[in-house]
Amino acid sequence: MTSYPGAVGDNGAVSRLLDLAIACNETPGAELDDELARFCRTVRNSPEASWAMPVATITAVLDLLSEYVEEKEPGQLSAGFTERVVRAAAGIPVPEYLRLLSGLVRIRDREPVPDFAALPMADWEAELRFDRIGQFWWYVDSGEYELFDEGVREGVSSEHPNGCRIELSALAAQLQTALILFPTTASMAEGLGKVAPSASPLVLQAVLDAIHRHFAEEH
């Protein structure tokens, strides 16, 4: 059974950092420093994440986890965490690696948040930042609806009435953000292609306009 301290490594911020480290180890050309900068950008750009678990707290958890791991026998840690942290450490002793990772994240957190021109959005960032667009895109790309307008109307009205205040308003905010960040078809294909493969500024604006009409007519 996973102990509560051990579960820290299986979920949440520590787990996400290990995933990023593993991906960098196993992907040619990937840079851990860039991924840590994106991680810090994600947390710092989210009021909810920064309120619940600021980056400084995450680094403290890594330090405490390194001490916890140092005191335990291998069999006392969850199998999933052990396997993933060993892959992330790539030969470095696990307690030492967790302290190293904590220090690297702390360094990135002291620096200004890089904008998307300086450090382009990664696919995992886009999937997280534009999750509502990704969910909605079924109404656009699934082939279920013969006409684009029909699919958009169905998607927008599917949240009515209870979902409009949270889900639909969040979708509208994400659409507007994407239109500002990716003003051209080429930039949108690069930044949003993983989330919404057929997205373009015209298509996103049409969906946003449909949401605004729904709010005006139904609320």
RAJO-V241858 format. One record per residue. N is the residue number from 1. OMEGA is omega in whole degrees, -180 to 180 (none if undefined). BURIAL is # if it has 16 or more other C-alpha atoms within 10 Angstrom, else .. D_LAST is the distance of its C-alpha to the last C-alpha in Angstrom with 2 decimals. Layout:
N:OMEGA:BURIAL:D_LAST  N:OMEGA:BURIAL:D_LAST
//
This chain:
1:179:.:49.83  2:176:.:47.92  3:-180:.:48.31  4:176:.:45.38  5:179:.:46.87  6:-179:#:47.52  7:177:#:43.93  8:-179:#:43.00  9:-177:#:44.42  10:-173:#:42.62  11:170:.:39.01  12:-170:.:36.83  13:-179:#:38.03  14:179:#:41.72  15:179:#:41.07  16:179:.:38.97  17:178:#:41.82  18:178:#:44.38  19:180:#:42.46  20:180:#:42.42  21:179:#:46.10  22:-180:#:47.07  23:179:#:45.24  24:178:#:47.09  25:-170:#:50.39  26:-180:.:49.95  27:180:.:48.40  28:178:.:50.86  29:-180:.:49.80  30:-178:.:47.05  31:180:.:47.37  32:-179:#:46.56  33:178:.:46.25  34:-179:#:43.41  35:177:#:41.60  36:176:#:42.05  37:177:#:40.65  38:178:#:37.55  39:180:#:37.33  40:178:#:37.55  41:-180:#:35.01  42:-179:#:32.53  43:-175:#:33.05  44:178:#:33.17  45:-180:.:30.02  46:178:.:28.04  47:-179:.:27.50  48:-180:.:27.14  49:-180:.:30.34  50:178:#:32.23  51:-174:.:31.36  52:-174:.:32.45  53:178:.:35.36  54:-176:#:36.42  55:180:#:38.98  56:178:.:41.80  57:179:.:41.18  58:179:#:41.18  59:177:#:44.58  60:177:.:45.89  61:177:#:44.88  62:178:#:46.82  63:179:#:49.83  64:179:#:49.72  65:178:#:49.32  66:177:#:52.39  67:180:.:54.40  68:-179:.:53.18  69:-178:#:54.15  70:-176:.:57.50  71:-173:.:58.37  72:170:.:57.53  73:-178:.:59.46  74:-178:.:57.76  75:-179:.:57.34  76:179:.:55.43  77:180:#:52.45  78:-177:#:49.85  79:-179:.:51.04  80:179:.:47.81  81:-179:#:47.80  82:-178:#:51.54  83:-176:.:51.31  84:-179:#:48.47  85:176:#:49.89  86:177:#:53.29  87:-180:#:51.79  88:-176:#:49.98  89:175:#:53.14  90:175:.:55.27  91:177:.:58.56  92:176:.:57.87  93:-171:.:58.39  94:180:#:55.04  95:179:#:55.22  96:-179:#:56.32  97:180:#:53.56  98:176:#:50.82  99:177:#:52.26  100:180:#:52.45  101:177:#:48.84  102:180:#:47.83  103:179:#:49.82  104:178:#:48.35  105:-180:#:44.76  106:178:#:45.75  107:-179:.:47.22  108:-178:#:44.11  109:179:#:41.97  110:-176:.:44.18  111:177:.:43.45  112:178:.:40.55  113:180:#:37.59  114:177:.:38.42  115:-173:.:35.90  116:174:.:35.14  117:-180:.:37.65  118:-179:.:40.41  119:-176:.:39.47  120:180:.:37.38  121:176:#:34.70  122:180:#:36.25  123:-178:.:34.82  124:176:.:34.23  125:-179:#:32.30  126:180:#:30.06  127:179:#:29.47  128:-175:.:28.54  129:-176:#:26.52  130:-177:#:24.56  131:-180:#:24.36  132:176:#:20.73  133:179:#:21.80  134:179:#:24.80  135:-178:.:22.96  136:-170:#:20.57  137:174:#:23.60  138:-180:#:24.74  139:-179:#:22.33  140:-168:#:24.09  141:-171:.:27.70  142:-174:.:28.37  143:-180:.:29.52  144:-176:.:27.53  145:-176:.:25.70  146:-177:.:27.81  147:178:.:25.46  148:-178:.:23.66  149:180:.:20.53  150:179:.:20.57  151:180:#:20.82  152:179:#:18.04  153:180:.:15.59  154:180:.:16.88  155:-179:#:16.68  156:-177:#:13.09  157:-178:#:12.00  158:180:.:14.57  159:-175:.:12.62  160:1:#:9.76  161:-169:.:8.82  162:-177:.:11.23  163:-175:.:12.17  164:-175:#:9.11  165:-176:.:9.88  166:-173:.:13.48  167:-176:.:14.64  168:177:#:12.27  169:176:#:12.12  170:176:#:15.88  171:179:#:16.41  172:179:#:14.93  173:179:#:17.28  174:177:#:20.14  175:-180:#:19.78  176:178:#:19.95  177:180:.:22.88  178:179:#:24.67  179:178:#:24.42  180:-178:.:26.04  181:-174:#:28.65  182:-172:#:29.56  183:-179:.:29.41  184:179:.:31.85  185:-179:.:32.18  186:-179:.:35.28  187:179:.:33.89  188:177:#:30.80  189:180:#:33.14  190:-175:#:35.21  191:-173:#:32.56  192:-174:#:29.93  193:179:#:32.23  194:-176:#:32.66  195:-176:#:28.95  196:-170:#:27.91  197:-176:.:31.17  198:-175:#:29.87  199:172:#:27.51  200:178:#:27.92  201:180:#:26.13  202:-179:.:25.14  203:180:.:23.75  204:179:#:21.76  205:179:#:20.38  206:179:.:19.37  207:180:#:17.46  208:178:#:15.78  209:178:.:14.91  210:177:#:13.42  211:179:#:11.11  212:177:#:10.15  213:179:.:9.68  214:179:#:7.48  215:-177:#:5.12  216:-174:.:5.86  217:-172:.:5.98  218:-177:.:3.79  219:none:.:0.00
//
